[in-house]
Amino acid sequence: MGKMSVMPRALVLDAARTPFGRYRGGLSGIRVDDLATLPIVELLRRHEGRLDPARIEDVIYGNTNGAGEENRNVARMAALLAGLPTSVPGVTVNRLCAAGGEAVVQAFRTLVVGDAELVIAGGVEGMSRAPFVLPRPERVLPERMEIVPTALGWRLVNPRMPEEWVVPLGRAAEQAAHELGLTREEMDNYALRSHRRAAAAWDAGVHDGFAFPVRVADGGTVRRDESIRADTSPEKLAKLKPAFSPDGTVTAGNSSPLNDGAVAILVGTEQVAGDLEVAPLGEVLGGAVAATDPDRFTLAPVPAVRRLLTRLGLSAGDVDLWEINEAFAAMVLSVLHHLPEVDPNRVNVHGGALAYGHPLGASMPRVVVDLCRHLRSRGGGLGIATACVGVGQGMAVAVRV
């Protein structure tokens, strides 16, 4: 009987991202498929002379819309538009807000089972450029036809879906938070924390080497995430009106914004790391998904995290840092309520999506890479990134540095 083979490790070799542009902001003039190419081109530039582009065996991108310029498999389009050889394939995956996390986990699986040695994983979303769609009419020559926006949330809902499942995402987050007794002040304070930490992180150069400047058509350059409000305050947040119900607690200030952005990650084996002469940012250990009722989506990270910890034989106390994608302050606080074993001081230490932004398909790759980089700056350790997902799902990814 032959020797058992050692399972390859899936290493984060390098990563690049655009700054996250605000809705109809600095990146909104860039086609979504072109936006998807930018971090790939940046990675090729960084490793020119060492990385043979033909060695990349797949491009796996997360994207949630797929109805506009990113239609017809944006991963493959990005590979072609970025100048990769036509022999490099691409696949686009969609787990909504965890679409890019799904891309990272699929890259991990591809490497550890030996199907590839080097892939690009990541995601893109151009929410500013999400198209309007015209549903196919149910009868010939209808008296009225309604155009439907596609930037966010439920659309063209199947009438067989229970009404309580298809409430707006913010209202669902609000309902779950209300059940726990979470207050508007707690949510606003959490949002303030996120903006202050994100602004301080940019000022301290925390994102140097990951985010890169993007030149735009008007001659300007987008250098930082555009949704960070460094000048916000408790007073400013308190003045904002509820966004989803007249007496609600979820506002534009304690919700993540709509954004444009793209992330690309080189995921490869130890052999590739040696060939490229790079020190890996971290190692992907695995992922887990879980599901709840659709209107309970903000709580779905809880079973995903627990499932992942069990699978890896770990406890929350073993985790050095956490990245919880901040769809809503209500969501993060709800998750922490149900995971009391998680130390809040180890969560989103440099802020989160309430400030950086939430370009859906690109969001979870951002938190995975940030987690690796933050752990590395502290000397290493174990981290878990997690996100809630519309329609009642949650995802968690573990990394080690």
C-alpha positions as CSV (number, residue, x, y, z in Angstrom):
1,M,0.0,0.0,0.0
2,G,1.4,3.4,-1.0
3,K,2.1,6.3,1.2
4,M,-0.9,8.6,1.9
5,S,-0.5,11.9,0.1
6,V,-0.4,15.1,2.1
7,M,-3.4,17.4,1.3
8,P,-2.2,20.6,-0.3
9,R,-2.8,23.9,1.6
10,A,-4.8,26.8,0.1
11,L,-2.7,29.9,0.7
12,V,-3.7,33.5,0.2
13,L,-0.6,34.6,-1.8
14,D,-1.6,38.2,-2.6
15,A,-4.8,40.2,-2.9
16,A,-5.8,43.5,-4.5
17,R,-9.0,45.6,-4.3
18,T,-10.3,48.8,-5.7
19,P,-11.4,51.3,-3.2
20,F,-15.1,50.9,-2.6
21,G,-17.0,53.7,-4.4
22,R,-20.2,55.2,-3.1
23,Y,-23.4,54.8,-5.0
24,R,-23.2,56.9,-8.1
25,G,-19.8,58.0,-6.9
26,G,-16.3,57.9,-8.2
27,L,-16.4,54.4,-9.7
28,S,-19.9,54.6,-11.2
29,G,-18.6,55.5,-14.6
30,I,-16.8,52.2,-15.0
31,R,-18.6,49.3,-16.6
32,V,-19.0,46.4,-14.2
33,D,-17.1,44.0,-16.3
34,D,-14.2,46.5,-16.6
35,L,-14.4,47.1,-12.8
36,A,-13.9,43.3,-12.4
37,T,-10.7,43.4,-14.4
38,L,-8.9,46.0,-12.3
39,P,-7.7,43.9,-9.4
40,I,-6.7,41.1,-11.7
41,V,-4.6,43.6,-13.7
42,E,-3.1,44.9,-10.5
43,L,-2.1,41.4,-9.4
44,L,-0.4,40.7,-12.7
45,R,1.5,44.0,-12.5
46,R,2.8,43.2,-9.0
47,H,4.1,39.8,-10.0
48,E,5.2,40.6,-13.6
49,G,8.2,38.5,-14.5
50,R,7.5,35.9,-11.9
51,L,3.9,34.9,-12.6
52,D,3.1,33.3,-15.9
53,P,-0.5,34.3,-16.5
54,A,-1.1,31.0,-18.3
55,R,-0.4,29.2,-15.0
56,I,-3.7,30.6,-13.5
57,E,-6.0,27.6,-13.8
58,D,-9.3,29.3,-13.1
59,V,-10.9,32.6,-12.1
60,I,-13.8,32.3,-9.6
61,Y,-15.8,35.5,-9.0
62,G,-18.8,36.2,-6.8
63,N,-21.4,38.5,-8.2
64,T,-25.0,39.0,-7.1
65,N,-26.7,40.9,-9.9
66,G,-25.7,39.3,-13.2
67,A,-28.4,41.3,-15.0
68,G,-26.3,44.1,-16.4
69,E,-22.9,44.6,-17.9
70,E,-21.7,41.7,-15.7
71,N,-24.0,39.2,-17.4
72,R,-22.9,36.1,-19.2
73,N,-20.3,35.0,-16.5
74,V,-18.4,38.1,-15.4
75,A,-15.4,36.0,-14.2
76,R,-14.7,34.8,-17.7
77,M,-15.3,38.3,-19.1
78,A,-12.9,39.7,-16.5
79,A,-10.2,37.1,-17.4
80,L,-10.4,38.0,-21.0
81,L,-10.6,41.8,-20.6
82,A,-7.7,41.7,-18.1
83,G,-5.5,40.1,-20.8
84,L,-5.2,36.7,-19.4
85,P,-4.6,34.0,-22.0
86,T,-7.8,32.7,-23.6
87,S,-6.9,29.3,-22.1
88,V,-7.7,30.6,-18.6
89,P,-11.3,29.7,-17.7
90,G,-13.7,31.5,-15.4
91,V,-16.9,30.8,-13.4
92,T,-19.2,33.2,-11.5
93,V,-21.0,32.1,-8.4
94,N,-23.9,33.7,-6.5
95,R,-24.6,33.3,-2.8
96,L,-25.8,36.9,-2.7
97,C,-23.9,38.8,0.1
98,A,-21.6,35.9,0.5
99,A,-21.0,35.3,-3.2
100,G,-17.4,36.3,-3.0
101,G,-17.0,34.2,0.1
102,E,-18.3,31.3,-1.9
103,A,-15.7,32.0,-4.5
104,V,-12.9,31.9,-1.9
105,V,-14.2,28.6,-0.5
106,Q,-14.5,27.1,-4.0
107,A,-10.9,28.1,-4.6
108,F,-9.9,26.4,-1.3
109,R,-11.7,23.2,-2.3
110,T,-10.1,23.2,-5.7
111,L,-6.6,23.4,-4.3
112,V,-7.0,21.0,-1.4
113,V,-8.4,18.2,-3.6
114,G,-5.6,18.7,-6.1
115,D,-7.6,20.0,-9.0
116,A,-5.5,23.1,-9.4
117,E,-2.4,24.8,-7.9
118,L,-3.2,28.5,-8.6
119,V,-6.6,30.3,-9.1
120,I,-7.9,33.8,-8.7
121,A,-10.9,34.2,-6.4
122,G,-12.8,37.3,-5.6
123,G,-15.9,39.3,-6.6
124,V,-17.3,42.4,-8.1
125,E,-20.4,44.5,-7.8
126,G,-21.4,47.7,-9.6
127,M,-24.5,48.7,-7.7
128,S,-24.5,52.1,-9.3
129,R,-24.9,50.5,-12.7
130,A,-27.5,47.8,-11.8
131,P,-30.0,47.9,-14.7
132,F,-33.7,48.3,-14.6
133,V,-35.6,45.3,-15.9
134,L,-38.9,44.9,-17.7
135,P,-40.7,41.8,-16.6
136,R,-42.2,39.6,-19.3
137,P,-45.9,40.4,-19.4
138,E,-48.4,37.7,-18.4
139,R,-50.7,38.6,-21.3
140,V,-50.4,40.0,-24.8
141,L,-50.7,43.8,-25.0
142,P,-50.9,44.6,-21.3
143,E,-52.4,47.9,-20.3
144,R,-49.4,48.6,-18.0
145,M,-45.8,47.5,-17.6
146,E,-43.6,48.3,-14.7
147,I,-39.8,48.7,-14.7
148,V,-38.1,47.0,-11.8
149,P,-34.8,48.2,-10.3
150,T,-32.1,45.5,-9.6
151,A,-29.6,47.1,-7.3
152,L,-30.7,45.5,-4.1
153,G,-33.3,43.3,-2.5
154,W,-36.2,41.2,-3.6
155,R,-37.6,41.7,-7.2
156,L,-40.0,39.8,-9.4
157,V,-41.1,37.9,-6.3
158,N,-42.9,34.6,-6.7
159,P,-46.4,35.0,-5.3
160,R,-46.1,31.6,-3.6
161,M,-43.5,33.1,-1.2
162,P,-45.0,33.8,2.2
163,E,-45.4,37.6,2.7
164,E,-43.3,37.7,5.9
165,W,-40.4,36.2,4.0
166,V,-40.1,39.0,1.5
167,V,-40.1,42.1,3.7
168,P,-37.3,44.6,2.9
169,L,-34.0,43.6,4.3
170,G,-33.7,46.5,6.7
171,R,-37.1,45.8,8.1
172,A,-36.2,42.2,8.7
173,A,-33.0,43.3,10.5
174,E,-35.0,45.7,12.5
175,Q,-37.5,43.0,13.6
176,A,-34.8,40.6,14.7
177,A,-33.1,43.4,16.7
178,H,-36.4,44.5,18.3
179,E,-37.0,41.0,19.6
180,L,-33.7,41.2,21.4
181,G,-34.4,44.7,22.8
182,L,-31.6,46.4,20.9
183,T,-32.0,50.1,20.8
184,R,-31.5,52.8,18.2
185,E,-28.7,54.3,20.4
186,E,-26.8,51.0,20.5
187,M,-27.1,50.7,16.7
188,D,-25.9,54.3,16.1
189,N,-23.0,53.9,18.6
190,Y,-21.9,50.8,16.7
191,A,-22.1,52.7,13.4
192,L,-20.0,55.5,14.9
193,R,-17.4,53.0,16.0
194,S,-17.2,51.5,12.5
195,H,-16.7,54.9,10.8
196,R,-14.1,56.1,13.3
197,R,-12.1,52.9,13.1
198,A,-12.2,52.8,9.3
199,A,-11.1,56.4,9.0
200,A,-8.3,55.8,11.5
201,A,-7.2,52.7,9.6
202,W,-6.9,54.5,6.3
203,D,-5.0,57.3,8.0
204,A,-2.6,54.8,9.5
205,G,-1.9,53.0,6.2
206,V,-3.6,49.8,7.2
207,H,-5.0,49.2,3.7
208,D,-1.8,50.0,1.9
209,G,-0.7,47.1,-0.3
210,F,-4.3,45.8,-0.6
211,A,-6.4,48.7,-1.9
212,F,-4.9,50.5,-4.9
213,P,-5.9,53.8,-6.5
214,V,-8.2,53.8,-9.5
215,R,-8.0,56.5,-12.2
216,V,-11.4,57.4,-13.7
217,A,-12.6,58.9,-16.9
218,D,-12.7,62.5,-15.7
219,G,-9.0,62.4,-14.9
220,G,-9.5,62.0,-11.2
221,T,-8.4,59.2,-9.0
222,V,-10.3,57.3,-6.4
223,R,-7.9,56.5,-3.6
224,R,-10.0,55.7,-0.5
225,D,-13.3,54.0,0.3
226,E,-15.8,56.8,-0.4
227,S,-18.6,55.9,2.1
228,I,-16.5,56.5,5.2
229,R,-17.9,59.4,7.2
230,A,-15.0,60.5,9.4
231,D,-17.0,63.5,10.6
232,T,-20.1,61.7,11.7
233,S,-21.2,62.1,15.3
234,P,-23.8,60.8,17.7
235,E,-25.8,63.9,17.1
236,K,-25.7,63.6,13.3
237,L,-26.7,59.9,13.5
238,A,-29.6,60.6,15.9
239,K,-31.1,63.1,13.4
240,L,-31.6,60.5,10.7
241,K,-35.1,59.3,10.1
242,P,-36.0,55.6,10.3
243,A,-35.5,54.1,6.8
244,F,-38.0,51.1,6.9
245,S,-40.8,51.9,9.3
246,P,-42.1,55.1,10.8
247,D,-41.0,54.3,14.4
248,G,-38.1,52.0,13.5
249,T,-34.5,51.9,14.6
250,V,-32.7,51.1,11.3
251,T,-31.6,54.2,9.5
252,A,-29.3,55.1,6.6
253,G,-26.7,55.8,9.2
254,N,-26.6,52.4,10.8
255,S,-27.0,50.5,7.6
256,S,-24.4,49.6,5.0
257,P,-24.5,51.8,1.9
258,L,-24.7,50.7,-1.7
259,N,-21.3,50.5,-3.4
260,D,-19.2,49.7,-6.4
261,G,-16.0,47.6,-6.1
262,A,-13.9,44.6,-7.0
263,V,-11.5,42.3,-5.2
264,A,-9.1,39.6,-6.6
265,I,-7.1,37.1,-4.5
266,L,-4.3,34.9,-5.7
267,V,-4.9,31.5,-4.0
268,G,-2.2,29.0,-4.5
269,T,-0.2,26.1,-3.0
270,E,3.1,26.2,-1.2
271,Q,4.9,25.3,-4.4
272,V,3.4,28.3,-6.2
273,A,4.3,30.6,-3.2
274,G,7.9,29.5,-3.5
275,D,8.0,30.0,-7.2
276,L,6.6,33.5,-6.9
277,E,8.8,34.2,-3.9
278,V,6.0,35.6,-1.9
279,A,5.2,35.3,1.8
280,P,1.5,34.2,2.0
281,L,-0.9,36.5,3.7
282,G,-2.6,33.5,5.3
283,E,-4.2,30.1,4.8
284,V,-7.8,29.3,4.1
285,L,-8.9,26.5,6.5
286,G,-12.5,26.0,5.3
287,G,-15.9,27.4,5.3
288,A,-19.5,26.6,6.4
289,V,-22.9,27.8,5.4
290,A,-26.3,27.6,7.2
291,A,-29.8,28.8,6.6
292,T,-32.8,30.2,8.4
293,D,-36.2,31.5,7.5
294,P,-35.6,34.2,4.9
295,D,-36.7,37.1,7.2
296,R,-34.3,35.8,9.8
297,F,-31.3,36.2,7.6
298,T,-29.4,38.5,10.0
299,L,-29.2,35.7,12.5
300,A,-27.9,33.1,10.0
301,P,-24.2,33.8,10.6
302,V,-24.7,32.3,14.1
303,P,-25.3,28.7,13.0
304,A,-22.7,29.1,10.2
305,V,-20.1,30.1,12.8
306,R,-21.0,27.3,15.1
307,R,-21.0,24.7,12.3
308,L,-17.5,25.9,11.2
309,L,-16.1,25.8,14.7
310,T,-17.4,22.3,15.3
311,R,-16.1,21.1,11.9
312,L,-12.6,22.5,12.8
313,G,-12.7,21.2,16.4
314,L,-12.4,24.7,17.8
315,S,-14.2,27.0,20.2
316,A,-14.8,30.8,20.0
317,G,-12.0,31.2,22.5
318,D,-9.5,29.9,20.0
319,V,-10.3,32.7,17.6
320,D,-8.0,35.7,17.7
321,L,-9.9,38.0,15.4
322,W,-13.3,38.2,13.8
323,E,-14.6,40.0,10.8
324,I,-18.4,40.2,10.7
325,N,-19.6,41.9,7.5
326,E,-21.7,44.8,8.7
327,A,-24.8,44.7,6.6
328,F,-26.6,46.5,9.4
329,A,-25.5,47.5,12.9
330,A,-28.6,45.6,14.0
331,M,-27.3,42.5,12.3
332,V,-23.9,42.6,14.0
333,L,-25.3,43.3,17.4
334,S,-27.9,40.5,17.0
335,V,-25.1,38.0,16.0
336,L,-23.0,39.1,19.0
337,H,-26.1,38.7,21.3
338,H,-26.5,35.1,20.2
339,L,-22.7,34.4,20.3
340,P,-21.9,35.8,23.8
341,E,-18.7,33.8,23.8
342,V,-17.3,36.1,21.1
343,D,-15.2,39.0,22.6
344,P,-16.6,42.2,20.9
345,N,-13.1,43.8,21.2
346,R,-11.8,41.2,18.7
347,V,-14.5,42.0,16.2
348,N,-13.9,44.4,13.2
349,V,-10.9,46.0,14.9
350,H,-10.5,48.4,12.0
351,G,-14.2,49.1,11.3
352,G,-16.5,47.3,8.8
353,A,-18.9,47.6,6.0
354,L,-21.1,50.3,7.6
355,A,-18.1,52.5,6.7
356,Y,-16.1,50.8,4.0
357,G,-19.2,49.9,2.1
358,H,-20.9,46.7,0.9
359,P,-20.5,46.0,-2.8
360,L,-22.2,42.7,-2.5
361,G,-20.1,40.3,-4.5
362,A,-16.9,41.9,-3.4
363,S,-17.7,42.3,0.3
364,M,-16.7,38.9,1.7
365,P,-13.4,38.7,-0.1
366,R,-12.6,42.0,1.4
367,V,-13.3,40.8,5.0
368,V,-11.3,37.6,4.4
369,V,-8.2,39.4,3.2
370,D,-8.5,42.1,5.9
371,L,-8.7,39.4,8.4
372,C,-5.5,37.8,7.2
373,R,-3.7,41.2,7.0
374,H,-4.8,42.2,10.5
375,L,-3.8,38.9,12.0
376,R,-0.4,39.2,10.2
377,S,0.2,42.6,11.6
378,R,-0.4,41.2,15.1
379,G,2.0,38.3,14.7
380,G,-0.5,35.7,13.4
381,G,-3.3,33.7,14.7
382,L,-6.7,32.3,13.8
383,G,-9.6,34.3,12.4
384,I,-13.2,33.8,11.2
385,A,-15.0,36.0,8.7
386,T,-18.7,35.8,8.5
387,A,-21.6,37.4,6.7
388,C,-25.4,37.3,6.6
389,V,-27.0,36.6,3.3
390,G,-30.4,37.7,1.9
391,V,-33.1,35.0,1.7
392,G,-32.0,33.5,5.0
393,Q,-28.4,32.3,4.7
394,G,-25.2,32.8,6.6
395,M,-21.6,31.9,5.7
396,A,-18.3,31.7,7.7
397,V,-14.8,31.2,6.5
398,A,-11.8,30.4,8.7
399,V,-8.2,31.5,8.1
400,R,-4.9,31.0,9.8
401,V,-1.8,33.2,9.7
